[in-house]
Amino acid sequence: MTDPSFDWAMIATTALVTYLLRAGGYFLMAAVPMTGRVKAGLDALPASIFIAVVAPAAVKAGPVGVIAVGAAGLSMWFSRSEILSIIVGLCMAAALRAGGL
């Protein structure tokens, strides 16, 4: 068991580093001219981060994870609703697991 003061110090340090990284990004981007290429790159960034985080987890979960993420992605593509796509992905995974896959 760790000392509670150490836990709070780690939480505070993590929060501070997170804030500094986010604020630093704003300050750095203030100096970058917003050309068409820069805007296109920034627009594509959330999707690339999502894929980098979700794809390994889906593959690790096996066919059920890949199919559920695919269903959630299709739902997001057509509905543009995050909540609906989460529900679709979870229901797809639950149905596939209940079906024995």
C-alpha positions, 0 to 999 in steps of 0.5 A, a space after each residue: 500500500 502506498 502513502 496517500 500523500 504520494 498518491 495525491 502528489 502523483 495525481 497533481 503531477 499528472 494533472 500539471 503535465 497534462 495541462 502543460 502539454 495541452 497549453 503548450 500545443 495551443 502556444 505552439 500552434 499560434 505560431 504556425 500559419 493555418 494553411 490548407 495542408 495544416 488544417 487537413 492534417 489537424 482535421 485528420 488527427 482525431 481519427 488517426 488517434 482513435 485508430 491507434 488506440 482502438 485498433 490494437 484493443 479490437 484485435 486483442 479482443 479477437 473477432 468479436 472486438 473487430 466486428 463490434 468496432 466495425 459496427 460502431 464505426 459504421 454506425 458513427 459514419 451514418 448517424 454521426 452520433 457518438 452515443 449511438 455508435 457506442 451502444 451499437 458496438 456494445 450491443 454487437 459485442 454482447 450479441 456475438 458473445 451470447 451467440 458463442 463467438 
